Amino acid sequence: MDLHQESDHPQKLHHLFSLSFPNKKDVAYSFILFISLLITSIVFCNLVTPFYPHLLLPFSFSRTPNASPCDYSYGKWVWDENYPTRKYSEDCPFLDPGFQCRRNGRLDVGYVKWRWQPHGCNLPRFDAKDFLERSRNGRMVFAGDSIGRNQWESLLCMLTHGVSNRSTVYEEHGNPITKHRGFLSIRFQDYNFTIQYYRVPLLVVIDDPPENASRQVRRAIRVDKLHRFSSKWVGADVLVFSAGHWWTQDKTLKMSTLKSWALKNCDPKTSHVFFRSYSPVHFRGGEWNTGGHCDLSNAPETNHLKPEVNELVNNQIIENVVKEMETAKHKVQFLNITYLTAMRKDGHPSRHREPGTPAKAPQDCSHWCLPGVPDTWNELLYAQLLSSGYKAW
């Protein structure tokens, strides 16, 4: 063997495995290029398949096992010029004056032209006559706060829009729609169907202070006992509960009380129970009593917002109750309207309040113009009833 040839091998190996290290400038350029490509990819993917915050959560708070395969809770608002032609108008006799925004001076009409488009599927078109036919000889109850009233009035107008003779739709006890205490019961005579609203903002009992008590003594909230009106809800074919604005640290106890009542008083074979999620408010520049406003918005949010943490907690508590009731074979669903509603900062009455409201009164950034956003809540309600095979007869 030639020793000179042997001695050349280590030198060749040395050149083979020697690597040149990039300088700091090359590293910086490479890093910037990588970040740019990453951002471009995210933007492109978001255009093709939008980002939805619930996909990052360790739990799902928007769908129940018995619900439709489509999750109607997440999607985007799309402009639809034809959407208003399928709606009722402010001439509906069941609208509270505070929800009639155009009549109260609102000039822009774009807020009624946005249609909710779920991600990956379509909402069934709302069919008033089909809804009424399915509800024949039945009774539907909305119980909760004034946001629940907002939804109740919306559904009344959506259904009345499909009735040829509107004189056959009336309040059973002759009460005006402006009544804000107790309850109202609207009857659809041709279908022997009633839709009732019970004003119980906290759902539970509020005890009065003892006689001759000082003004410093406050009323006590009994989270372990439902309001006396709950006896009137028994036997309803559909119940929609809402009190999200008033649920604070006692929300878990209230939901437990409501669950116990429903398990005891709702027929698992015929009663459809819905727990509606929290409806976000949109006060900007302050709270309702410190100059907060919402009259500068005339279109929905276009980016995909994350719901507030408290809203996610509320939703998770409600869904836990839904799952427990499903285990007991009850027809119960979570009506999750939080995400889609969070985008609609343009849909509130704001400064366009009912006649007679003082000029310096706070803006209304909690309730909703009608027609408006609550109509979509009822489209989701209808879709979920269809998915569960709803019929009152």
C-alpha distance (Angstrom), angle and dihedral (degrees) to the residues before:
residue distance angle dihedral
M1 . . .
D2 3.78 . .
L3 3.81 108.2 .
H4 3.77 91.9 -157.3
Q5 3.78 90.7 58.6
E6 3.80 90.9 48.8
S7 3.75 92.8 51.6
D8 3.82 89.9 54.9
H9 3.84 94.5 62.5
P10 3.82 98.3 73.8
Q11 3.76 89.9 51.8
K12 3.81 91.7 51.5
L13 3.81 91.4 48.8
H14 3.77 89.8 49.8
H15 3.80 90.7 57.6
L16 3.80 91.9 43.8
F17 3.80 96.1 57.6
S18 3.77 100.7 34.1
L19 3.84 111.9 109.6
S20 3.76 129.6 -166.2
F21 3.85 114.7 -131.2
P22 3.84 117.9 -136.8
N23 3.75 118.3 -115.3
K24 3.84 123.8 -117.6
K25 3.78 92.8 -97.1
D26 3.83 92.4 57.7
V27 3.81 90.8 48.3
A28 3.82 91.5 51.9
Y29 3.81 92.7 49.1
S30 3.82 91.3 48.5
F31 3.78 91.9 49.6
I32 3.82 92.7 50.1
L33 3.82 90.5 48.2
F34 3.83 90.7 50.5
I35 3.83 93.3 50.2
S36 3.80 91.2 47.4
L37 3.81 91.8 51.6
L38 3.82 90.5 46.9
I39 3.83 93.7 51.6
T40 3.81 91.6 45.5
S41 3.82 90.3 51.2
I42 3.81 92.6 49.8
V43 3.82 92.4 48.7
F44 3.80 91.6 47.8
C45 3.81 93.4 47.3
N46 3.80 90.5 47.8
L47 3.79 90.1 55.1
V48 3.79 91.2 51.2
T49 3.82 97.5 37.0
P50 3.83 113.8 13.0
F51 3.79 121.0 -134.1
Y52 3.79 116.4 -106.8
P53 3.80 118.1 -167.2
H54 3.80 94.9 -147.0
L55 3.81 89.5 67.4
L56 3.80 89.2 68.6
L57 3.81 94.2 52.6
P58 3.79 121.6 99.0
F59 3.79 89.2 -131.0
S60 3.78 137.3 41.0
F61 3.78 115.0 -123.2
S62 3.76 98.2 173.6
R63 3.78 109.5 60.5
T64 3.74 136.1 51.0
P65 3.81 124.7 -154.9
N66 3.80 92.8 -110.7
A67 3.80 95.4 47.1
S68 3.76 128.2 102.4
P69 3.83 115.8 -70.4
C70 3.79 86.1 -115.2
D71 3.79 119.0 79.5
Y72 3.80 101.5 -140.9
S73 3.81 92.1 -177.4
Y74 3.81 97.1 81.9
G75 3.78 130.4 54.2
K76 3.79 137.4 81.0
W77 3.79 141.0 -75.0
V78 3.80 113.3 -107.3
W79 3.79 128.1 -167.4
D80 3.81 111.6 -112.4
E81 3.81 119.6 176.7
N82 3.81 90.8 -167.2
Y83 3.80 95.7 51.4
P84 3.85 95.7 86.4
T85 3.81 91.6 54.0
R86 3.81 88.5 67.6
K87 3.79 92.6 52.0
Y88 3.78 136.4 86.0
S89 3.80 120.6 -112.4
E90 3.79 134.6 -126.0
D91 3.81 87.1 -92.3
C92 3.81 87.9 80.6
P93 3.84 104.9 123.0
F94 3.81 93.2 -138.1
L95 3.80 99.4 63.1
D96 3.77 120.2 114.3
P97 3.85 109.5 -128.5
G98 3.79 89.9 -121.6
F99 3.82 91.3 63.9
Q100 3.82 96.4 49.7
C101 3.78 95.5 94.1
R102 3.80 100.2 168.4
R103 3.78 91.4 48.2
N104 3.80 87.2 50.9
G105 3.80 93.0 55.7
R106 3.79 108.0 -81.7
L107 3.81 107.5 145.0
D108 3.80 104.1 -174.3
V109 3.82 115.4 80.7
G110 3.78 100.3 -174.5
Y111 3.80 93.1 102.2
V112 3.82 90.2 75.3
K113 3.82 94.2 51.3
W114 3.79 98.3 66.9
R115 3.80 115.3 100.4
W116 3.80 124.8 -164.6
Q117 3.79 113.6 -118.8
P118 3.83 113.3 -168.7
H119 3.77 117.2 -142.9
G120 3.80 112.0 -98.6
C121 3.83 98.9 -0.3
N122 3.80 144.5 39.4
L123 3.77 131.4 -105.9
P124 3.81 113.1 -117.9
R125 3.78 109.1 -107.4
F126 3.79 109.7 -102.0
D127 3.81 109.5 -105.9
A128 3.80 111.3 -166.3
K129 3.79 95.3 -170.2
D130 3.79 92.4 49.2
F131 3.81 90.7 48.6
L132 3.81 91.2 50.7
E133 3.78 93.2 45.6
R134 3.79 91.1 51.6
S135 3.80 88.4 49.0
R136 3.82 96.0 50.2
N137 3.84 111.8 141.8
G138 3.79 89.1 4.6
R139 3.79 140.9 115.2
M140 3.79 131.3 -136.9
V141 3.81 125.3 -163.5
F142 3.80 131.2 -159.6
A143 3.79 112.2 -168.6
G144 3.77 127.2 178.8
D145 3.78 142.0 49.4
S146 3.79 133.7 -13.3
I147 3.81 91.1 -82.8
G148 3.80 85.5 62.4
R149 3.80 87.4 52.9
N150 3.81 87.9 52.6
Q151 3.82 89.2 56.8
W152 3.82 93.0 42.4
E153 3.81 92.7 54.4
S154 3.80 90.0 46.8
L155 3.81 91.9 54.9
L156 3.81 92.3 45.8
C157 3.81 90.3 55.5
M158 3.82 93.4 43.6
L159 3.82 90.3 53.6
T160 3.81 95.8 40.7
H161 3.79 87.5 53.8
G162 3.83 86.6 67.9
V163 3.84 95.7 49.9
S164 3.80 117.4 93.4
N165 3.82 96.6 -157.7
R166 3.79 107.2 45.1
S167 3.79 92.6 -174.9
T168 3.80 86.7 75.1
V169 3.82 89.5 67.0
Y170 3.81 113.2 74.6
E171 3.81 146.7 137.6
E172 3.79 106.2 -87.9
H173 3.81 95.8 -138.3
G174 3.79 98.5 40.0
N175 3.82 93.8 -107.9
P176 3.82 119.7 151.7
I177 3.81 119.7 -116.7
T178 3.81 87.5 -116.4
K179 3.81 91.0 70.7
H180 3.81 107.0 116.1
R181 3.79 103.4 178.4
G182 3.76 129.6 72.5
F183 3.78 114.4 -3.7
L184 3.80 143.1 -47.5
S185 3.80 127.3 -146.7
I186 3.81 120.8 -160.5
R187 3.80 116.5 -164.3
F188 3.80 125.9 -154.6
Q189 3.78 96.5 -155.4
D190 3.81 99.1 -165.9
Y191 3.79 90.4 56.0
N192 3.81 99.6 35.2
F193 3.80 85.6 -127.1
T194 3.81 129.0 139.8
I195 3.80 131.2 -165.6
Q196 3.79 114.1 -161.8
Y197 3.79 134.0 -167.3
Y198 3.80 121.6 -157.5
R199 3.78 117.1 -167.3
V200 3.80 104.3 -139.7
P201 3.84 106.1 139.3
L202 3.80 94.4 -176.0
L203 3.83 96.3 29.6
V204 3.82 88.1 -144.2
V205 3.82 132.5 83.5
I206 3.82 120.9 -78.5
D207 3.80 110.4 -158.6
D208 3.79 119.9 -144.5
P209 3.83 118.3 -124.5
P210 3.83 117.9 -104.0
E211 3.79 118.7 -82.9
N212 3.81 114.8 -83.3
A213 3.81 90.5 14.7
S214 3.80 117.2 153.5
R215 3.78 120.8 -104.0
Q216 3.79 89.5 -106.4
V217 3.82 90.3 68.5
R218 3.80 108.8 95.1
R219 3.78 129.7 -153.8
A220 3.80 114.7 -97.3
I221 3.81 122.7 -124.7
R222 3.80 112.4 -139.1
V223 3.80 103.6 -153.7
D224 3.81 90.3 178.0
K225 3.81 95.8 63.4
L226 3.81 131.8 54.3
H227 3.79 124.0 -131.8
R228 3.81 117.3 -82.6
F229 3.82 89.0 -110.2
S230 3.81 88.0 70.8
S231 3.82 88.9 85.2
K232 3.81 87.7 65.9
W233 3.80 93.0 54.9
V234 3.79 93.7 63.9
G235 3.80 112.7 111.7
A236 3.81 96.6 21.3
D237 3.81 115.4 144.0
V238 3.81 93.5 -144.9
L239 3.81 127.1 23.9
V240 3.81 124.1 -173.8
F241 3.80 115.3 -169.4
S242 3.79 122.8 -165.0
A243 3.78 131.3 166.2
G244 3.79 103.2 130.0
H245 3.81 95.6 134.8
W246 3.79 90.7 61.6
W247 3.79 101.2 42.8
T248 3.78 110.2 107.1
Q249 3.78 129.7 146.5
D250 3.82 90.2 -26.3
K251 3.81 95.3 58.6
T252 3.80 94.5 108.2
L253 3.81 93.3 52.2
K254 3.81 91.9 45.9
M255 3.78 92.4 51.6
S256 3.79 90.3 48.1
T257 3.81 90.2 52.4
L258 3.80 91.6 47.4
K259 3.79 91.6 47.4
S260 3.81 92.0 51.5
W261 3.80 91.0 50.0
A262 3.81 92.9 48.5
L263 3.80 93.6 48.1
K264 3.78 89.9 52.0
N265 3.81 100.9 40.5
C266 3.82 107.8 29.0
D267 3.78 120.2 83.2
P268 3.83 106.1 -125.3
K269 3.81 90.5 -148.6
T270 3.80 99.9 50.6
S271 3.83 111.5 15.7
H272 3.81 119.2 89.2
V273 3.80 111.1 -159.1
F274 3.81 123.8 -164.6
F275 3.78 128.6 -171.7
R276 3.79 108.3 -160.7
S277 3.78 117.5 -149.9
Y278 3.78 128.6 -127.1
S279 3.81 119.2 -64.1
P280 3.84 107.7 -140.2
V281 3.79 121.6 -128.7
H282 3.81 122.7 -140.0
F283 3.79 108.7 -151.0
R284 3.80 110.3 156.2
G285 3.80 125.9 -170.8
G286 3.79 92.8 19.4
E287 3.79 143.2 -13.4
W288 3.81 126.2 -70.5
N289 3.82 91.3 -84.0
T290 3.80 98.5 37.8
G291 3.79 102.7 57.9
G292 3.81 99.5 -76.9
H293 3.80 113.8 165.3
C294 3.82 142.0 -174.6
D295 3.81 103.4 179.3
L296 3.81 96.3 106.2
S297 3.82 95.7 73.2
N298 3.80 124.1 86.2
A299 3.82 101.1 163.7
P300 3.81 137.7 43.3
E301 3.79 123.9 -96.4
T302 3.79 109.3 -86.4
N303 3.80 99.1 -159.4
H304 3.79 120.2 74.5
L305 3.77 105.5 -102.3
K306 3.74 126.3 -150.9
P307 3.80 111.7 -126.0
E308 3.79 114.4 -116.9
V309 3.81 115.6 -91.6
N310 3.81 92.7 -114.7
E311 3.78 89.8 53.3
L312 3.79 90.8 53.3
V313 3.81 90.1 50.6
N314 3.81 91.1 49.8
N315 3.78 91.0 49.2
Q316 3.78 93.4 48.4
I317 3.82 91.6 51.8
I318 3.80 90.8 50.9
E319 3.79 93.5 47.3
N320 3.79 91.3 50.3
V321 3.80 88.8 57.0
V322 3.81 90.6 47.1
K323 3.79 91.1 53.5
E324 3.80 92.3 48.2
M325 3.80 90.8 51.6
E326 3.79 91.9 47.0
T327 3.78 88.0 55.6
A328 3.80 86.1 58.4
K329 3.85 88.6 54.8
H330 3.80 95.7 -108.9
K331 3.82 123.7 147.7
V332 3.77 97.8 -118.4
Q333 3.80 129.9 147.7
F334 3.76 138.9 -178.9
L335 3.81 112.3 -122.8
N336 3.79 98.9 -154.7
I337 3.80 110.1 -167.2
T338 3.82 99.0 148.0
Y339 3.81 100.6 98.6
L340 3.81 98.0 44.5
T341 3.81 91.5 43.6
A342 3.81 93.6 49.3
M343 3.81 88.4 67.4
R344 3.82 95.1 54.7
K345 3.78 103.5 81.3
D346 3.82 86.3 142.5
G347 3.81 95.5 63.1
H348 3.81 103.0 74.8
P349 3.81 127.5 102.2
S350 3.84 87.9 -122.8
R351 3.82 106.7 168.1
H352 3.80 93.2 -10.5
R353 3.77 95.2 92.4
E354 3.78 130.0 156.3
P355 3.83 120.3 -69.3
G356 3.78 113.2 -81.8
T357 3.81 94.9 34.0
P358 3.84 109.5 136.8
A359 3.80 113.7 -106.2
K360 3.81 91.8 -121.2
A361 3.80 94.4 48.4
P362 3.83 116.0 125.7
Q363 3.79 117.4 -91.6
D364 3.80 116.4 -104.4
C365 3.80 106.4 -119.8
S366 3.81 95.1 152.7
H367 3.80 105.0 60.9
W368 3.80 126.4 56.7
C369 3.79 137.7 -120.5
L370 3.80 114.8 -111.7
P371 2.92 125.2 -106.4
G372 3.77 86.0 37.7
V373 3.80 147.2 83.0
P374 3.87 98.0 -12.2
D375 3.81 87.9 62.4
T376 3.80 86.8 68.7
W377 3.81 90.4 50.6
N378 3.78 87.5 57.0
E379 3.79 91.8 47.5
L380 3.80 86.9 57.0
L381 3.81 90.0 46.1
Y382 3.81 90.7 52.5
A383 3.81 91.9 47.1
Q384 3.80 92.1 50.9
L385 3.81 91.8 47.2
L386 3.80 88.9 52.7
S387 3.79 90.5 50.2
S388 3.82 90.3 55.3
G389 3.82 94.7 47.6
Y390 3.80 95.1 -111.7
K391 3.80 118.9 -162.1
A392 3.79 125.5 148.7
W393 3.80 93.3 -154.3
